[in-house]
Amino acid sequence: MSITRDLDPDLFRHAMTCFASGVTAITTQESGIPSGLIATSVCSLSADPATILVCINKNASSHDVILRTKSFAVNLLSADQASVAKRFISSSGTDRFDPGQWRDGTTGAPTLIDSVVAFDCSLIAVHDGFTHTIVVGKIEGVTVNEDVAADCLLWHRHGFAHSSLRAS
Ligand SMILES: Cc1cc2nc3c(=O)[nH]c(=O)nc-3n(C[C@H](O)[C@H](O)[C@H](O)COP(=O)(O)O)c2cc1C
């Protein structure tokens, strides 16, 4: 691969998939209807106040819902929850949610039972990010699964991987 000034978007996407990223389900709920998407562009912003950011495609069906509800949850999937990610990818709307796997967070956003981490967030800022909106959430609640077996699900080189392979 060569370095180019006018980077081909497909080359950019290919290069980015070399990063191993935690797979999250970003969720919200409006008038009792859950919606969400799978996202890897999640990043901690600050610890005080505790804030997190997510880059959400403006064309995603949940994009405008999150901006309206001003709340969302960031659910880091465990290695055992690839089926949750596949369900989100292969379906749409409320079909993405198996009712038995979710409970409402304090903001109303659905949080995934047995996820590695679930952040319940209120939206405090948005920034334009070209095709995406950079959504900043203040963390109103967090659930950390202390089960040592709860490795997270990764997306790496166009496929799912686990976080259990640690460098020495
Ligand atoms: C592994 C993976 C990571 C993704 N990361 C993001 C992301 O960070 N932000 C985003 O907007 N879409 C991301 N997507 C794409 C959305 O999940 C997908 O476009 C979503 O289905 C669009 O929402 P809609 O079908 O409800 O319109 C990712 C998809 C996959 C498979």
The ligand as an ORCA input file, in Angstrom:
! r2SCAN-3c Opt
* xyz 0 1
  C     -17.891     -3.537     13.015
  C     -18.721     -2.370     12.606
  C     -18.413     -1.113     13.125
  C     -19.187     -0.003     12.786
  N     -18.880      1.217     13.327
  C     -19.688      2.280     13.057
  C     -19.446      3.525     13.696
  O     -18.538      3.684     14.499
  N     -20.286      4.550     13.405
  C     -21.331      4.412     12.525
  O     -22.061      5.367     12.293
  N     -21.574      3.229     11.899
  C     -20.785      2.174     12.173
  N     -21.033      0.965     11.580
  C     -22.106      0.869     10.605
  C     -23.450      0.798     11.272
  O     -23.546     -0.213     12.255
  C     -24.487      0.524     10.168
  O     -24.269      1.413      9.123
  C     -25.854      0.686     10.665
  O     -26.556     -0.454     10.269
  C     -26.562      1.854     10.049
  O     -27.716      2.027     10.734
  P     -29.169      1.718     10.084
  O     -29.096      0.380      9.422
  O     -29.999      1.719     11.311
  O     -29.434      2.853      9.161
  C     -20.279     -0.153     11.901
  C     -20.590     -1.415     11.390
  C     -19.816     -2.508     11.740
  C     -20.182     -3.866     11.184
*
